[in-house]
Amino acid sequence: MTRARIPNLGGARAFILHRPHPTVQAITRQLSAIGLITVDCWPELPPGALAADFVFFDADLGFDEQFPWKAGEAPMPLVALIGSEAPGRIEWALSHKADAQLLKPVGNAGVYSALLIARQSFEARKHLAGEIASLRQRVAERQTIVRAVAALSKGSDDERAYAQLRSLAMSWQISVEDAARRIVAMTSEEGPGEEATGEEGGDDQSYRA
């Protein structure tokens, strides 16, 4: 079984976006005991919150304009402070992709586990988003290569056109993907009525760097 690494939270900064309330005091006591630096704020997060390590926010009275980022795009782990289980309030908290939650009233425990869960959930979500972005980029690059090969082959020999694409990439000293993008851009500029491959022999010099 793989064990999750427990991070050292000492010195981390946590913003508590909540109206003055005993809940804030209870969270602050626990955070200070763990070694975090806390900042209380209401009704909105200050610009300095963009550099925070954690943000606790009130799910009961919260609203989108409190945050200096779009819903679901927080650059740090979020912990929702939930007192009301009204469906609309829960849905709003979920729209901001809260990584962990604390039920109010907050007692003398629970903050540390919320921090760890929020950090791990946030990192997993970032990793997944990175993988998705990478896959989308790879798909886009393949589509560009297909378009470049189609432009070079003119519907005849795709294998020969792909070999020409590789040869052009080597000649230009760039990757096949970059060469494909360059060819697609060239053929787009030339328009459908003009020849894209130059001489019939498929000479590498038909395209200029």
N, C-alpha and C positions, 0 to 999 in steps of 0.2 A: 504494500500500500504506500502510495506517495503522500508524504506529509507536506502540508502547506507551510511555507516559511513565515514565521511570525515576525513582522517588521518591528523595528524600533521606532516608536512614535514620539519619543522625547524630543521636544523642540519644534514639533509640527504646529501649524497654525490652524485653528478651527474658528470659523465664524458661525455665530448662532443668530439666525434671522427669526426673531420671535419678539413679540411685545413684552414689556417688563412683566415678569410673572415668576412665581416660585419654580416653575419648570426650568427657567434659565439658570437660576441659582443652583438647582440640583445638578444640571448638566455641567455647569462651570466647576463645581466642586470636584466632580469625578474626572473631568478633563485635566484640571490642575494637578490632581493626585497622580495621574498617569504621566504628566510632564508636558502637556500641550499648552500652548499660548492661546488664550481665548479672546475673541472680540464679539461683543454684543452689538446688534444693530436692528433697527426697525424705523421705518417700514420697508426699507429697501437695502440691498447690499451696496456698499461703497465700492469705488473702482479698485481699491486694494484687495478686495475679495477674489479678484482674478488670480492672485498668487497664493490663495489659501490651499491648504492640504485637504481640508474637509469643510463642508458646509452643512449645518443643521438648519432645517427650515420648517416653519409652522404650516402643516397641511390643512389646518382648520380655517385660517384667515388669509392664506397665501394667495397671490395672484401673479400672473405672468410678468407684469412690469417690474416686479421686485428684482428680477435677475438681469444682469448685464449680458445675457446670452439667450439664444433661442431655446425653447422648450426641448429637452432631451439632448442638449449639446453642452452640458456643463463640463468644464475642463478638470474637474476634481470629483471625488466621491461625494454623494449627497446622502444625508440621513433625514428621512421624513419624520416629523414629530406629529403623531396622530392622536387626536382626542375624540373626534367625531368619526363614526363609521358610515356617514352618509355616502351613498354611492357616488355622488358627484364629486365629493371631496377626495375620495379614494382614486377616482378616475383622473382627477387633476394631478394628484401626486404621482400617479403612474405615468402621466404624460411627460413629466420631468425626469423620468427614469431614475427614481430614487433607488439607491443601491442597498439601503437597509432602512429599518424603521425602528422607532421607539414609541411605545404607547404611553400616553399621558394619563394620569400624572406620573412623572418620572421619579423613581425612588432613589435608593442609595446604590443601585447596581444597574448594569445593562449597557452602559455607555461604551465600555471597553470592547465587549463582544460586537456591538453595533459598528464600531470603528473598523475592527478586523474584517467583518463580513462586508462592509461597504468597500473597503480597500480591495479585497479579493474580487468582488463582483465587478467593480469598476475596471480593474486590470484585465479581467476576462473579457469584458465588453469591448475594451479598447483593442485587445488582441484579435477578437473576432472581426471587429470593424476593419482592422488592418488587413486581415486575410481576405475579406470580401472585396476591399478596394484593390488588392493585388490581383484577385481573380478577374475582376472587371477589367483591369488594365490589360491582362493577358488576353482576354476575349477581344478587346478592342484592337490589340496589336495583331491578332490573328485575322480579324476582319480586314484590317488595313493591308496585310500581306496578300490576302485573297484578292482584294481590289487591285493591288499593284500587279500581281501575276496576270489577272484578267486584262489589264491595260497592256501588258507586254505581249501577251499571247494573241490577243485579238480573236479569241475563241478557237485557236488552233491547238498548239502543243503546250499544255500547261507545264509539263516537266521541263521542257526547254526554257520556258519563260521563268520558271523558278530558278533554274541554273543561271540564267542571265541576271536575275535579281541578286543572287549570291555573288556573282562576279562583279556586279556594279558596287555592291557593298564593300567588297575587298578593294576595289579600285578607289573608292571614295574614302576608305579607311573608317567606315562607320558600321554600326550593327545592321543586320538585315531589316530589323524593325524600322530603324531610322531611314534606311534606303527606301523602304516601302512607303513611308510617309512622304518622302521627297518625291517619289514617282507619282503618287496619288495627287500631290499638290501640283506637280507639273502638268499632268493630264487634265486636271480641273481647270488650270489656267488656259491650256491650249484649246479646250472645248471639244465636243464630240465630232466636229467635222474635220479635225486636223489629225495628222498621223502622230502617234505617241512614241513609236519605237524607232523612228529614223529609218536607216537602211534596212533592207529586207534581211540581211545576214545577221541581224541581232548584235551588231558591234557594240562593245561596252562603251565606246565613245559617243554613242547616239545620245546619251544623256550627259549633260555637263554638270560638274559639281557646283 
